[in-house]
Structure formats: structure tokens, C-alpha cells
């Protein structure tokens, strides 16, 4: 009886997986991918380096959990990056929780802030990474592992065929 040899995750393998990020303290799911995430292992880094290292050597069908202390990854929360403002001083297009706002300081450096709360006439905009100050677990389900094609190696992932739009000029 022959044993089926599974492809394992290593450099140059095309990997598809699903994952959830779970807050250790509350048990709530902070992030969950709706569609499988595909990438070429060792060519591009799509998740935290610690998570990518833990995927090494795993195979399709495996489920792993990787605890992450986000203080080490993103640093501690910086309350100076939290802005509380009167909602009437904020343009209408930014008045929705979850909206990302790219801001620039006097030195020309940019940083993404997120609208985190709206209560009455007050809006809170936070420049901290949403995982800052948390301990989380990445729960990953590996769906498939195979050799990447040359095109996938060059692009770091699967090349998706776009819609056929009459009259559109293809990208070169």
C-alpha cells in the first residue's frame, strides 16, 4: 500500500489558507478572511513574520494556532495618536466608524488613522494599529499547498483573470 505524500509549506510553494484573529482576553474574533488567501511562501510576506515561520513545514488540511503579543509586533498603544473632535469639524465622508483617514504631519510624513467611535457630536479618530496592546491568536486553516508556477513566483501569488470588458485595453 503506497502512502500519499503531501506537499508541505516551504519556499516556492503556492499556499491557500483561511484565518481568524482572536482576542485572547475576550475570545472575540477581531478579523476573519472571507475568501482564501493565496500567496507564494518565501516570495511575499502576507502575515506577521512569526505566523509565516509557523506555517513552514505544514500541509493542506492542517490547522494551527499562533499566539502573538501585539505589543511586540506593533508596540504599546500611544494615546497621543487618539484624536477626539467635534463631528462638525470633520468632512462628511469621514463620519463613519471604520473609515480610514490618511493624515500628514508638518514634516510631510503620512499615517493612517481610523474612525473608531461616534457619540453624539463627538468623533474619535485613532492612529494606533487596531491590534496594538492586545494578545491575539491567529487560527489558520491550510486549504492547499502545491508548487508555484513561474508566473506565480514572479508575482507572489495567483494571477486572477479579470472580467472581459468589451473595448477595454489590457494592461501590459
TIVO-2410 file (N, C-alpha, C; in nm, 3 decimals):
# residues 172
REC num residu      c1      c2      c3 atome chaine
REC   1      X   0.084  -0.116   0.000     N      A
REC   1      X   0.000   0.000   0.000    CA      A
REC   1      X   0.090   0.124   0.000     C      A
REC   2      X   0.069   0.211  -0.100     N      A
REC   2      X   0.155   0.329  -0.109    CA      A
REC   2      X   0.096   0.443  -0.027     C      A
REC   3      X   0.186   0.519   0.031     N      A
REC   3      X   0.146   0.633   0.113    CA      A
REC   3      X   0.144   0.757   0.026     C      A
REC   4      X   0.039   0.838   0.038     N      A
REC   4      X   0.030   0.962  -0.039    CA      A
REC   4      X   0.119   1.066   0.027     C      A
REC   5      X   0.208   1.124  -0.051     N      A
REC   5      X   0.299   1.226   0.002    CA      A
REC   5      X   0.235   1.363  -0.021     C      A
REC   6      X   0.217   1.435   0.086     N      A
REC   6      X   0.158   1.568   0.078    CA      A
REC   6      X   0.267   1.672   0.057     C      A
REC   7      X   0.231   1.777  -0.019     N      A
REC   7      X   0.320   1.891  -0.029    CA      A
REC   7      X   0.319   1.963   0.104     C      A
REC   8      X   0.436   2.002   0.149     N      A
REC   8      X   0.444   2.081   0.272    CA      A
REC   8      X   0.485   2.223   0.238     C      A
REC   9      X   0.449   2.315   0.325     N      A
REC   9      X   0.480   2.457   0.302    CA      A
REC   9      X   0.630   2.478   0.317     C      A
REC  10      X   0.688   2.528   0.210     N      A
REC  10      X   0.830   2.564   0.208    CA      A
REC  10      X   0.846   2.669   0.098     C      A
REC  11      X   0.965   2.723   0.086     N      A
REC  11      X   0.990   2.828  -0.012    CA      A
REC  11      X   0.951   2.781  -0.152     C      A
REC  12      X   0.877   2.868  -0.223     N      A
REC  12      X   0.837   2.837  -0.360    CA      A
REC  12      X   0.707   2.761  -0.373     C      A
REC  13      X   0.641   2.733  -0.261     N      A
REC  13      X   0.511   2.665  -0.265    CA      A
REC  13      X   0.399   2.769  -0.268     C      A
REC  14      X   0.298   2.742  -0.350     N      A
REC  14      X   0.177   2.824  -0.352    CA      A
REC  14      X   0.086   2.771  -0.242     C      A
REC  15      X   0.040   2.859  -0.154     N      A
REC  15      X  -0.039   2.821  -0.037    CA      A
REC  15      X  -0.170   2.898  -0.038     C      A
REC  16      X  -0.279   2.827  -0.010     N      A
REC  16      X  -0.408   2.893   0.014    CA      A
REC  16      X  -0.451   2.858   0.155     C      A
REC  17      X  -0.497   2.961   0.226     N      A
REC  17      X  -0.540   2.938   0.363    CA      A
REC  17      X  -0.649   3.036   0.402     C      A
REC  18      X  -0.716   3.003   0.509     N      A
REC  18      X  -0.812   3.093   0.573    CA      A
REC  18      X  -0.761   3.116   0.714     C      A
REC  19      X  -0.793   3.233   0.770     N      A
REC  19      X  -0.751   3.255   0.908    CA      A
REC  19      X  -0.847   3.347   0.982     C      A
REC  20      X  -0.837   3.338   1.114     N      A
REC  20      X  -0.910   3.427   1.205    CA      A
REC  20      X  -0.811   3.479   1.306     C      A
REC  21      X  -0.832   3.603   1.351     N      A
REC  21      X  -0.753   3.660   1.458    CA      A
REC  21      X  -0.847   3.675   1.577     C      A
REC  22      X  -0.812   3.608   1.687     N      A
REC  22      X  -0.898   3.603   1.804    CA      A
REC  22      X  -0.830   3.673   1.921     C      A
REC  23      X  -0.903   3.764   1.988     N      A
REC  23      X  -0.852   3.834   2.106    CA      A
REC  23      X  -0.848   3.735   2.222     C      A
REC  24      X  -0.731   3.718   2.283     N      A
REC  24      X  -0.715   3.621   2.392    CA      A
REC  24      X  -0.801   3.658   2.512     C      A
REC  25      X  -0.806   3.788   2.546     N      A
REC  25      X  -0.878   3.832   2.665    CA      A
REC  25      X  -1.029   3.814   2.653     C      A
REC  26      X  -1.085   3.852   2.538     N      A
REC  26      X  -1.231   3.848   2.523    CA      A
REC  26      X  -1.282   3.725   2.448     C      A
REC  27      X  -1.194   3.659   2.373     N      A
REC  27      X  -1.236   3.545   2.292    CA      A
REC  27      X  -1.308   3.587   2.164     C      A
REC  28      X  -1.319   3.716   2.139     N      A
REC  28      X  -1.391   3.763   2.020    CA      A
REC  28      X  -1.302   3.758   1.896     C      A
REC  29      X  -1.365   3.734   1.781     N      A
REC  29      X  -1.294   3.732   1.653    CA      A
REC  29      X  -1.276   3.876   1.607     C      A
REC  30      X  -1.151   3.917   1.592     N      A
REC  30      X  -1.120   4.055   1.551    CA      A
REC  30      X  -1.116   4.069   1.400     C      A
REC  31      X  -1.066   3.967   1.333     N      A
REC  31      X  -1.053   3.966   1.187    CA      A
REC  31      X  -1.075   3.825   1.138     C      A
REC  32      X  -1.141   3.814   1.023     N      A
REC  32      X  -1.160   3.683   0.961    CA      A
REC  32      X  -1.160   3.703   0.810     C      A
REC  33      X  -1.080   3.624   0.737     N      A
REC  33      X  -1.081   3.636   0.591    CA      A
REC  33      X  -1.201   3.561   0.536     C      A
REC  34      X  -1.274   3.625   0.444     N      A
REC  34      X  -1.393   3.564   0.384    CA      A
REC  34      X  -1.356   3.468   0.271     C      A
REC  35      X  -1.251   3.502   0.197     N      A
REC  35      X  -1.209   3.421   0.083    CA      A
REC  35      X  -1.069   3.370   0.112     C      A
REC  36      X  -1.034   3.253   0.060     N      A
REC  36      X  -0.899   3.201   0.084    CA      A
REC  36      X  -0.792   3.300   0.040     C      A
REC  37      X  -0.690   3.312   0.122     N      A
REC  37      X  -0.576   3.397   0.095    CA      A
REC  37      X  -0.472   3.310   0.026     C      A
REC  38      X  -0.424   3.352  -0.091     N      A
REC  38      X  -0.324   3.276  -0.164    CA      A
REC  38      X  -0.195   3.356  -0.177     C      A
REC  39      X  -0.083   3.288  -0.159     N      A
REC  39      X   0.047   3.355  -0.171    CA      A
REC  39      X   0.154   3.250  -0.203     C      A
REC  40      X   0.272   3.296  -0.241     N      A
REC  40      X   0.385   3.206  -0.264    CA      A
REC  40      X   0.478   3.219  -0.144     C      A
REC  41      X   0.494   3.109  -0.071     N      A
REC  41      X   0.574   3.109   0.052    CA      A
REC  41      X   0.720   3.141   0.021     C      A
REC  42      X   0.775   3.235   0.097     N      A
REC  42      X   0.914   3.275   0.078    CA      A
REC  42      X   0.931   3.385  -0.025     C      A
REC  43      X   0.827   3.414  -0.102     N      A
REC  43      X   0.835   3.519  -0.204    CA      A
REC  43      X   0.772   3.648  -0.153     C      A
REC  44      X   0.656   3.634  -0.088     N      A
REC  44      X   0.596   3.753  -0.028    CA      A
REC  44      X   0.545   3.718   0.112     C      A
REC  45      X   0.547   3.818   0.199     N      A
REC  45      X   0.504   3.801   0.336    CA      A
REC  45      X   0.366   3.862   0.350     C      A
REC  46      X   0.265   3.779   0.370     N      A
REC  46      X   0.128   3.829   0.375    CA      A
REC  46      X   0.075   3.840   0.518     C      A
REC  47      X   0.144   3.777   0.612     N      A
REC  47      X   0.105   3.782   0.752    CA      A
REC  47      X   0.228   3.815   0.836     C      A
REC  48      X   0.210   3.833   0.965     N      A
REC  48      X   0.321   3.863   1.054    CA      A
REC  48      X   0.432   3.759   1.038     C      A
REC  49      X   0.558   3.801   1.044     N      A
REC  49      X   0.670   3.707   1.027    CA      A
REC  49      X   0.662   3.584   1.117     C      A
REC  50      X   0.618   3.602   1.241     N      A
REC  50      X   0.605   3.490   1.335    CA      A
REC  50      X   0.503   3.387   1.283     C      A
REC  51      X   0.395   3.436   1.222     N      A
REC  51      X   0.293   3.347   1.166    CA      A
REC  51      X   0.350   3.273   1.045     C      A
REC  52      X   0.421   3.346   0.959     N      A
REC  52      X   0.479   3.285   0.839    CA      A
REC  52      X   0.578   3.174   0.878     C      A
REC  53      X   0.657   3.196   0.984     N      A
REC  53      X   0.752   3.094   1.028    CA      A
REC  53      X   0.680   2.968   1.076     C      A
REC  54      X   0.567   2.987   1.145     N      A
REC  54      X   0.493   2.872   1.198    CA      A
REC  54      X   0.426   2.791   1.087     C      A
REC  55      X   0.399   2.854   0.972     N      A
REC  55      X   0.338   2.782   0.860    CA      A
REC  55      X   0.437   2.687   0.793     C      A
REC  56      X   0.565   2.720   0.801     N      A
REC  56      X   0.670   2.639   0.740    CA      A
REC  56      X   0.658   2.494   0.785     C      A
REC  57      X   0.656   2.401   0.688     N      A
REC  57      X   0.652   2.258   0.719    CA      A
REC  57      X   0.513   2.200   0.739     C      A
REC  58      X   0.410   2.284   0.733     N      A
REC  58      X   0.272   2.236   0.749    CA      A
REC  58      X   0.217   2.195   0.613     C      A
REC  59      X   0.104   2.121   0.613     N      A
REC  59      X   0.046   2.069   0.489    CA      A
REC  59      X  -0.102   2.102   0.481     C      A
REC  60      X  -0.160   2.085   0.361     N      A
REC  60      X  -0.304   2.106   0.341    CA      A
REC  60      X  -0.380   2.019   0.441     C      A
REC  61      X  -0.484   2.076   0.501     N      A
REC  61      X  -0.563   2.005   0.600    CA      A
REC  61      X  -0.521   2.037   0.742     C      A
REC  62      X  -0.399   2.089   0.759     N      A
REC  62      X  -0.353   2.126   0.894    CA      A
REC  62      X  -0.423   2.254   0.941     C      A
REC  63      X  -0.449   2.261   1.070     N      A
REC  63      X  -0.498   2.383   1.133    CA      A
REC  63      X  -0.400   2.413   1.246     C      A
REC  64      X  -0.352   2.538   1.249     N      A
REC  64      X  -0.257   2.575   1.354    CA      A
REC  64      X  -0.304   2.702   1.424     C      A
REC  65      X  -0.257   2.719   1.546     N      A
REC  65      X  -0.284   2.841   1.622    CA      A
REC  65      X  -0.150   2.902   1.660     C      A
REC  66      X  -0.137   3.034   1.634     N      A
REC  66      X  -0.013   3.104   1.663    CA      A
REC  66      X  -0.044   3.222   1.754     C      A
REC  67      X  -0.001   3.215   1.882     N      A
REC  67      X  -0.023   3.328   1.972    CA      A
REC  67      X   0.074   3.442   1.938     C      A
REC  68      X   0.022   3.564   1.941     N      A
REC  68      X   0.103   3.682   1.910    CA      A
REC  68      X   0.080   3.788   2.017     C      A
REC  69      X   0.188   3.842   2.073     N      A
REC  69      X   0.179   3.956   2.162    CA      A
REC  69      X   0.196   4.080   2.074     C      A
REC  70      X   0.087   4.147   2.048     N      A
REC  70      X   0.089   4.261   1.955    CA      A
REC  70      X   0.169   4.380   2.009     C      A
REC  71      X   0.197   4.383   2.139     N      A
REC  71      X   0.285   4.487   2.192    CA      A
REC  71      X   0.424   4.474   2.132     C      A
REC  72      X   0.468   4.349   2.109     N      A
REC  72      X   0.599   4.328   2.047    CA      A
REC  72      X   0.595   4.359   1.898     C      A
REC  73      X   0.481   4.331   1.835     N      A
REC  73      X   0.467   4.350   1.691    CA      A
REC  73      X   0.445   4.497   1.654     C      A
REC  74      X   0.356   4.563   1.726     N      A
REC  74      X   0.316   4.700   1.692    CA      A
REC  74      X   0.355   4.803   1.797     C      A
REC  75      X   0.407   4.758   1.911     N      A
REC  75      X   0.440   4.849   2.019    CA      A
REC  75      X   0.317   4.875   2.105     C      A
REC  76      X   0.336   4.943   2.218     N      A
REC  76      X   0.222   4.972   2.305    CA      A
REC  76      X   0.134   5.080   2.244     C      A
REC  77      X   0.011   5.090   2.294     N      A
REC  77      X  -0.079   5.197   2.248    CA      A
REC  77      X  -0.019   5.332   2.281     C      A
REC  78      X  -0.037   5.427   2.190     N      A
REC  78      X   0.010   5.564   2.209    CA      A
REC  78      X  -0.114   5.653   2.211     C      A
REC  79      X  -0.153   5.696   2.331     N      A
REC  79      X  -0.275   5.776   2.344    CA      A
REC  79      X  -0.264   5.912   2.275     C      A
REC  80      X  -0.141   5.957   2.243     N      A
REC  80      X  -0.128   6.084   2.170    CA      A
REC  80      X  -0.175   6.069   2.025     C      A
REC  81      X  -0.196   5.944   1.980     N      A
REC  81      X  -0.247   5.920   1.844    CA      A
REC  81      X  -0.399   5.910   1.840     C      A
REC  82      X  -0.465   5.937   1.953     N      A
REC  82      X  -0.611   5.934   1.960    CA      A
REC  82      X  -0.661   6.078   1.960     C      A
REC  83      X  -0.743   6.109   1.860     N      A
REC  83      X  -0.795   6.245   1.843    CA      A
REC  83      X  -0.945   6.244   1.869     C      A
REC  84      X  -0.989   6.330   1.959     N      A
REC  84      X  -1.132   6.348   1.985    CA      A
REC  84      X  -1.169   6.484   1.929     C      A
REC  85      X  -1.269   6.488   1.842     N      A
REC  85      X  -1.302   6.610   1.769    CA      A
REC  85      X  -1.453   6.626   1.761     C      A
REC  86      X  -1.497   6.751   1.747     N      A
REC  86      X  -1.639   6.778   1.720    CA      A
REC  86      X  -1.666   6.728   1.579     C      A
REC  87      X  -1.773   6.650   1.564     N      A
REC  87      X  -1.804   6.589   1.435    CA      A
REC  87      X  -1.825   6.692   1.325     C      A
REC  88      X  -1.868   6.813   1.361     N      A
REC  88      X  -1.893   6.918   1.262    CA      A
REC  88      X  -1.763   6.972   1.202     C      A
REC  89      X  -1.647   6.941   1.264     N      A
REC  89      X  -1.518   6.984   1.211    CA      A
REC  89      X  -1.457   6.878   1.119     C      A
REC  90      X  -1.530   6.768   1.098     N      A
REC  90      X  -1.480   6.657   1.017    CA      A
REC  90      X  -1.567   6.646   0.891     C      A
REC  91      X  -1.504   6.636   0.772     N      A
REC  91      X  -1.582   6.625   0.648    CA      A
REC  91      X  -1.679   6.505   0.653     C      A
REC  92      X  -1.793   6.519   0.587     N      A
REC  92      X  -1.898   6.416   0.587    CA      A
REC  92      X  -1.846   6.277   0.549     C      A
REC  93      X  -1.755   6.269   0.452     N      A
REC  93      X  -1.709   6.138   0.404    CA      A
REC  93      X  -1.629   6.060   0.509     C      A
REC  94      X  -1.589   6.127   0.619     N      A
REC  94      X  -1.513   6.060   0.725    CA      A
REC  94      X  -1.598   6.031   0.849     C      A
REC  95      X  -1.727   6.051   0.840     N      A
REC  95      X  -1.814   6.037   0.956    CA      A
REC  95      X  -1.878   5.899   0.966     C      A
REC  96      X  -1.798   5.794   0.952     N      A
REC  96      X  -1.849   5.657   0.964    CA      A
REC  96      X  -1.743   5.574   1.035     C      A
REC  97      X  -1.784   5.499   1.137     N      A
REC  97      X  -1.691   5.414   1.210    CA      A
REC  97      X  -1.628   5.313   1.113     C      A
REC  98      X  -1.496   5.300   1.124     N      A
REC  98      X  -1.422   5.208   1.036    CA      A
REC  98      X  -1.356   5.278   0.919     C      A
REC  99      X  -1.390   5.404   0.895     N      A
REC  99      X  -1.332   5.479   0.783    CA      A
REC  99      X  -1.184   5.506   0.810     C      A
REC 100      X  -1.099   5.479   0.710     N      A
REC 100      X  -0.956   5.508   0.720    CA      A
REC 100      X  -0.930   5.648   0.666     C      A
REC 101      X  -0.848   5.723   0.739     N      A
REC 101      X  -0.814   5.860   0.700    CA      A
REC 101      X  -0.662   5.871   0.696     C      A
REC 102      X  -0.607   5.907   0.581     N      A
REC 102      X  -0.464   5.928   0.568    CA      A
REC 102      X  -0.432   6.072   0.608     C      A
REC 103      X  -0.350   6.087   0.712     N      A
REC 103      X  -0.315   6.221   0.760    CA      A
REC 103      X  -0.166   6.244   0.742     C      A
REC 104      X  -0.131   6.373   0.733     N      A
REC 104      X   0.008   6.412   0.712    CA      A
REC 104      X   0.048   6.510   0.821     C      A
REC 105      X   0.169   6.490   0.879     N      A
REC 105      X   0.216   6.585   0.981    CA      A
REC 105      X   0.293   6.699   0.915     C      A
REC 106      X   0.343   6.790   1.000     N      A
REC 106      X   0.414   6.908   0.947    CA      A
REC 106      X   0.544   6.872   0.875     C      A
REC 107      X   0.597   6.751   0.897     N      A
REC 107      X   0.719   6.707   0.830    CA      A
REC 107      X   0.689   6.635   0.698     C      A
REC 108      X   0.560   6.621   0.664     N      A
REC 108      X   0.522   6.554   0.540    CA      A
REC 108      X   0.509   6.403   0.554     C      A
REC 109      X   0.522   6.350   0.677     N      A
REC 109      X   0.508   6.205   0.700    CA      A
REC 109      X   0.359   6.172   0.708     C      A
REC 110      X   0.321   6.059   0.647     N      A
REC 110      X   0.180   6.020   0.648    CA      A
REC 110      X   0.157   5.901   0.741     C      A
REC 111      X   0.035   5.894   0.794     N      A
REC 111      X  -0.006   5.785   0.882    CA      A
REC 111      X  -0.156   5.766   0.865     C      A
REC 112      X  -0.198   5.641   0.868     N      A
REC 112      X  -0.340   5.611   0.856    CA      A
REC 112      X  -0.404   5.609   0.994     C      A
REC 113      X  -0.514   5.683   1.006     N      A
REC 113      X  -0.595   5.686   1.127    CA      A
REC 113      X  -0.729   5.622   1.092     C      A
REC 114      X  -0.798   5.570   1.193     N      A
REC 114      X  -0.928   5.506   1.171    CA      A
REC 114      X  -1.032   5.568   1.264     C      A
REC 115      X  -1.150   5.594   1.209     N      A
REC 115      X  -1.261   5.642   1.292    CA      A
REC 115      X  -1.307   5.523   1.376     C      A
REC 116      X  -1.294   5.537   1.509     N      A
REC 116      X  -1.325   5.424   1.597    CA      A
REC 116      X  -1.456   5.441   1.674     C      A
REC 117      X  -1.504   5.566   1.687     N      A
REC 117      X  -1.626   5.586   1.763    CA      A
REC 117      X  -1.691   5.719   1.726     C      A
REC 118      X  -1.824   5.717   1.725     N      A
REC 118      X  -1.902   5.840   1.708    CA      A
REC 118      X  -2.010   5.837   1.814     C      A
REC 119      X  -2.015   5.941   1.896     N      A
REC 119      X  -2.116   5.951   2.002    CA      A
REC 119      X  -2.167   6.094   2.006     C      A
REC 120      X  -2.291   6.114   1.959     N      A
REC 120      X  -2.347   6.250   1.954    CA      A
REC 120      X  -2.266   6.336   1.859     C      A
REC 121      X  -2.213   6.446   1.911     N      A
REC 121      X  -2.134   6.539   1.830    CA      A
REC 121      X  -1.984   6.511   1.837     C      A
REC 122      X  -1.945   6.400   1.898     N      A
REC 122      X  -1.803   6.370   1.917    CA      A
REC 122      X  -1.762   6.252   1.828     C      A
REC 123      X  -1.647   6.269   1.761     N      A
REC 123      X  -1.590   6.162   1.678    CA      A
REC 123      X  -1.450   6.133   1.731     C      A
REC 124      X  -1.415   6.003   1.738     N      A
REC 124      X  -1.283   5.962   1.785    CA      A
REC 124      X  -1.210   5.897   1.667     C      A
REC 125      X  -1.088   5.948   1.643     N      A
REC 125      X  -1.004   5.901   1.533    CA      A
REC 125      X  -0.875   5.851   1.595     C      A
REC 126      X  -0.835   5.725   1.563     N      A
REC 126      X  -0.723   5.661   1.631    CA      A
REC 126      X  -0.615   5.621   1.530     C      A
REC 127      X  -0.491   5.660   1.557     N      A
REC 127      X  -0.378   5.627   1.471    CA      A
REC 127      X  -0.303   5.502   1.514     C      A
REC 128      X  -0.347   5.439   1.623     N      A
REC 128      X  -0.285   5.314   1.667    CA      A
REC 128      X  -0.332   5.199   1.579     C      A
REC 129      X  -0.247   5.099   1.560     N      A
REC 129      X  -0.290   4.977   1.493    CA      A
REC 129      X  -0.400   4.916   1.577     C      A
REC 130      X  -0.509   4.866   1.516     N      A
REC 130      X  -0.620   4.810   1.594    CA      A
REC 130      X  -0.579   4.693   1.686     C      A
REC 131      X  -0.468   4.627   1.656     N      A
REC 131      X  -0.423   4.516   1.740    CA      A
REC 131      X  -0.328   4.560   1.851     C      A
REC 132      X  -0.289   4.687   1.850     N      A
REC 132      X  -0.198   4.742   1.949    CA      A
REC 132      X  -0.246   4.711   2.091     C      A
REC 133      X  -0.154   4.665   2.175     N      A
REC 133      X  -0.187   4.642   2.315    CA      A
REC 133      X  -0.265   4.514   2.341     C      A
REC 134      X  -0.286   4.433   2.240     N      A
REC 134      X  -0.364   4.309   2.258    CA      A
REC 134      X  -0.276   4.187   2.248     C      A
REC 135      X  -0.325   4.079   2.306     N      A
REC 135      X  -0.268   3.948   2.281    CA      A
REC 135      X  -0.371   3.874   2.197     C      A
REC 136      X  -0.327   3.820   2.084     N      A
REC 136      X  -0.419   3.754   1.992    CA      A
REC 136      X  -0.367   3.616   1.955     C      A
REC 137      X  -0.456   3.537   1.897     N      A
REC 137      X  -0.420   3.408   1.841    CA      A
REC 137      X  -0.463   3.408   1.695     C      A
REC 138      X  -0.368   3.381   1.606     N      A
REC 138      X  -0.400   3.359   1.465    CA      A
REC 138      X  -0.437   3.212   1.453     C      A
REC 139      X  -0.559   3.182   1.410     N      A
REC 139      X  -0.600   3.044   1.386    CA      A
REC 139      X  -0.608   3.027   1.235     C      A
REC 140      X  -0.520   2.943   1.180     N      A
REC 140      X  -0.506   2.928   1.036    CA      A
REC 140      X  -0.544   2.787   0.993     C      A
REC 141      X  -0.621   2.780   0.884     N      A
REC 141      X  -0.659   2.653   0.824    CA      A
REC 141      X  -0.595   2.648   0.685     C      A
REC 142      X  -0.506   2.554   0.665     N      A
REC 142      X  -0.435   2.543   0.537    CA      A
REC 142      X  -0.520   2.461   0.441     C      A
REC 143      X  -0.560   2.525   0.331     N      A
REC 143      X  -0.650   2.463   0.235    CA      A
REC 143      X  -0.577   2.386   0.126     C      A
REC 144      X  -0.468   2.443   0.075     N      A
REC 144      X  -0.393   2.373  -0.030    CA      A
REC 144      X  -0.248   2.419  -0.031     C      A
REC 145      X  -0.161   2.327  -0.076     N      A
REC 145      X  -0.018   2.354  -0.091    CA      A
REC 145      X   0.025   2.283  -0.219     C      A
REC 146      X   0.093   2.357  -0.306     N      A
REC 146      X   0.143   2.296  -0.431    CA      A
REC 146      X   0.261   2.378  -0.480     C      A
REC 147      X   0.331   2.324  -0.579     N      A
REC 147      X   0.440   2.400  -0.640    CA      A
REC 147      X   0.382   2.523  -0.709     C      A
REC 148      X   0.447   2.637  -0.690     N      A
REC 148      X   0.403   2.759  -0.758    CA      A
REC 148      X   0.452   2.757  -0.902     C      A
REC 149      X   0.372   2.817  -0.991     N      A
REC 149      X   0.416   2.831  -1.129    CA      A
REC 149      X   0.519   2.944  -1.138     C      A
REC 150      X   0.588   2.953  -1.251     N      A
REC 150      X   0.685   3.061  -1.270    CA      A
REC 150      X   0.616   3.197  -1.260     C      A
REC 151      X   0.496   3.209  -1.319     N      A
REC 151      X   0.422   3.336  -1.313    CA      A
REC 151      X   0.386   3.372  -1.169     C      A
REC 152      X   0.340   3.272  -1.092     N      A
REC 152      X   0.306   3.296  -0.952    CA      A
REC 152      X   0.429   3.338  -0.873     C      A
REC 153      X   0.544   3.276  -0.901     N      A
REC 153      X   0.669   3.313  -0.833    CA      A
REC 153      X   0.704   3.459  -0.863     C      A
REC 154      X   0.686   3.500  -0.988     N      A
REC 154      X   0.719   3.637  -1.027    CA      A
REC 154      X   0.626   3.739  -0.963     C      A
REC 155      X   0.499   3.701  -0.941     N      A
REC 155      X   0.401   3.795  -0.888    CA      A
REC 155      X   0.369   3.773  -0.741     C      A
REC 156      X   0.422   3.668  -0.679     N      A
REC 156      X   0.400   3.642  -0.538    CA      A
REC 156      X   0.266   3.579  -0.507     C      A
REC 157      X   0.191   3.542  -0.610     N      A
REC 157      X   0.061   3.480  -0.586    CA      A
REC 157      X  -0.006   3.443  -0.716     C      A
REC 158      X  -0.130   3.397  -0.703     N      A
REC 158      X  -0.207   3.352  -0.818    CA      A
REC 158      X  -0.245   3.472  -0.905     C      A
REC 159      X  -0.236   3.455  -1.034     N      A
REC 159      X  -0.278   3.559  -1.128    CA      A
REC 159      X  -0.425   3.536  -1.160     C      A
REC 160      X  -0.506   3.633  -1.124     N      A
REC 160      X  -0.651   3.619  -1.147    CA      A
REC 160      X  -0.687   3.675  -1.283     C      A
REC 161      X  -0.771   3.605  -1.354     N      A
REC 161      X  -0.821   3.653  -1.483    CA      A
REC 161      X  -0.929   3.755  -1.455     C      A
REC 162      X  -0.913   3.876  -1.504     N      A
REC 162      X  -1.011   3.981  -1.483    CA      A
REC 162      X  -1.131   3.963  -1.574     C      A
REC 163      X  -1.235   4.043  -1.554     N      A
REC 163      X  -1.354   4.033  -1.637    CA      A
REC 163      X  -1.325   4.076  -1.781     C      A
REC 164      X  -1.397   4.016  -1.875     N      A
REC 164      X  -1.382   4.052  -2.015    CA      A
REC 164      X  -1.473   4.173  -2.042     C      A
REC 165      X  -1.411   4.290  -2.055     N      A
REC 165      X  -1.488   4.414  -2.075    CA      A
REC 165      X  -1.468   4.458  -2.220     C      A
REC 166      X  -1.577   4.457  -2.299     N      A
REC 166      X  -1.564   4.498  -2.439    CA      A
REC 166      X  -1.506   4.639  -2.452     C      A
REC 167      X  -1.406   4.654  -2.538     N      A
REC 167      X  -1.346   4.785  -2.563    CA      A
REC 167      X  -1.236   4.823  -2.467     C      A
REC 168      X  -1.215   4.741  -2.361     N      A
REC 168      X  -1.111   4.772  -2.263    CA      A
REC 168      X  -0.975   4.734  -2.320     C      A
REC 169      X  -0.874   4.813  -2.285     N      A
REC 169      X  -0.737   4.785  -2.329    CA      A
REC 169      X  -0.668   4.704  -2.220     C      A
REC 170      X  -0.615   4.585  -2.254     N      A
REC 170      X  -0.549   4.505  -2.148    CA      A
REC 170      X  -0.423   4.574  -2.095     C      A
REC 171      X  -0.395   4.551  -1.965     N      A
REC 171      X  -0.274   4.607  -1.905    CA      A
REC 171      X  -0.153   4.532  -1.956     C      A
REC 172      X  -0.046   4.602  -1.979     N      A
REC 172      X   0.077   4.539  -2.028    CA      A
REC 172      X   0.170   4.508  -1.915     C      A
***
